Amino acid sequence: MGFIQTIRDAAAKRRRYQQTRREIARMPIDVALDLDIHPGDAHVIARQAVYG
């Protein structure tokens, strides 16, 4: 994999991370609690989902 492709992949993962984090953080509290998710943990959940 070339340098440019590595940068593109990293940027795409960052966009997915930001979108996932934002969606979790904005989730209605009743839905979040039903899923056993604390909106304050959005960054941890998003990082695990995107980066593994």
C-alpha positions in Angstrom: 0.0 0.0 0.0 1.4 3.4 -1.0 1.7 6.4 1.2 -1.2 8.3 -0.5 -3.5 5.3 0.0 -2.5 5.0 3.6 -3.5 8.7 4.1 -6.8 8.2 2.3 -7.6 5.1 4.5 -6.8 7.0 7.7 -8.9 9.9 6.6 -11.8 7.6 5.8 -11.6 5.9 9.2 -11.5 9.2 10.9 -14.6 10.3 9.1 -16.4 7.1 10.1 -15.2 7.5 13.7 -16.5 11.1 13.9 -19.8 10.1 12.3 -20.3 7.1 14.6 -19.3 9.1 17.7 -21.7 11.9 16.8 -24.6 9.5 16.2 -24.1 7.8 19.5 -23.8 11.0 21.4 -27.0 12.4 19.9 -29.0 9.2 20.4 -32.1 9.8 22.5 -31.4 8.9 26.1 -34.2 6.3 26.3 -32.8 4.5 23.3 -29.3 4.6 24.6 -30.3 3.2 27.9 -32.3 0.4 26.2 -29.1 -0.5 24.4 -27.0 -0.2 27.6 -25.0 2.7 26.1 -24.0 5.8 28.0 -23.8 8.8 25.6 -20.6 9.9 27.4 -18.9 6.7 26.2 -19.5 7.6 22.6 -15.8 8.1 21.8 -14.9 4.7 23.3 -17.6 2.9 21.4 -16.9 4.6 18.1 -13.2 4.0 18.4 -13.8 0.3 19.0 -16.2 0.1 16.1 -14.0 1.8 13.6 -10.4 0.9 14.6 -11.1 -2.4 16.3 
